[in-house]
Amino acid sequence: MGVVEMYRATGEARYLELAKNLIEIRDLFQAGGDDNQDRVPLREQSEAVGHAVRANYLYAGVTDVVAETGDESLLKTLLTLWESVVGQKMYVTGACGALFDGASPYGSSDQPAITRVHQAYGRPHELPNVTAHNETCANIGNGLWNWRMLQLTGESRFADVLERVLYNSLLCGVSLDGKKFFYTNPMRVLRDPPYQLRWSRTRQPYIDCFCCPPNAVRTIAEVNSYAYCVSGGDGASDGAVWVNLYGANALGTRLPNGARIALEQETDYPWDGHVRIDVRVTEAPKFALMLRIPGWADRAAVTVNGEPTSVEARPGQYCAISRTWSAGDTVELELPMAVRLLEANPFVEEALNQVAIQRGPVV
């Protein structure tokens, strides 16, 4: 990711070439393992494996390369790995890396070849509760990857996972007073478990593996960067402003053609599903306002200047309102926040006969 950002900042092609080579060189390694995601050539991988932090950051970096090169073979792999994570290996909070220690390759008949994998993606649906590892950095990496997949595709499902991480598996790594931190984030806490685990069951003021606290603070500080996107025009309009996350804020930006846009958003989200967006400034004769309708928001409704729109607000999609806007126009979005009971896949054996409770984006 860092090398691609160097390319974007400087425009020097050597940085993008280095990023591409950092992917390709992995396939030349003959003695790889799942711990570093190099046992199988990247384009042949069909399942998220190994060290979850390294995996999620790798997937995020590969997504950056795809965004700059359009490599369809890498995109196909990323979509397959995303289905593996979100469909089989992610907790309901967006947390990743269920196991303190895993094995590579899992269940191999050649037992001397099996190696240890730390803070690992396990087998599909292997999601323990009390012993869940879920390092804060792995969860953040999941958010960073989905943020990039959203920019690459414009598909709301990636923003749904990003939001799930931000409100749940990221925030649980920090105490309410902001002074104590989790390295691991268990799904269920027992004060006196009948076994010893490497990490504390309570948040600590100092973590000697000090990646998680600053990573959490950095991510919270840059949430504003994820709230909106802009895209160029298609002939029918001057472009689009995409509303990815909801929260009270003011936006000042420009469309790719240089037209200035200013919006103000008023809401008590995530506690209340009413969102009001006022157009303060528009230099574009016509642009689209793309409102994300979360996958959990059944029967969402949108009005413009108090009048219903003809565009359907479907869960799990962006609702595109394309029109000629004027300063003073108001858009109001209602996201119903019914309490939902979520049942795990039956293969998640530790969650049998249990439900999770979700209201809005909060689990």
FENSULDA-V160319 format. One line per field, one symbol per residue. ss: DSSP state (H for helix, E for strand, L for the rest). A space follows every 50 residues. Layout:
ss->???
This chain:
ss->LHHHHHHHHHLLHHHHHHHHHHHHHHHHLLLLLHHHLLLLLHHHLLLLLE EHHHHHHHHHHHHHHHHHHLLHHHHHHHHHHHHHHHHHHLLLLLLLLLEE EEEELLLLLLHHHLEEEEEEELLLLLLLLLLLLLLHHHHHHHHHHHHHHH HHHLLHHHHHHHHHHHHHHHHHHELLLLLLELLLLLLLLLLLLLLLLLLL LLLELLLLLLHHHHHHHHHHHLLHHHHEEEEELLLLLLEEEEELLLLLEE EEEELLLLLEEEEEEEELLLLLLEEEEEEEEELLLLEEEEEEELLLLLLL EEEELLEELLLLLLLLEEEEEEELLLLLLEEEEELLLLEEEELLLLLLHH HLLLLEEEELLEL
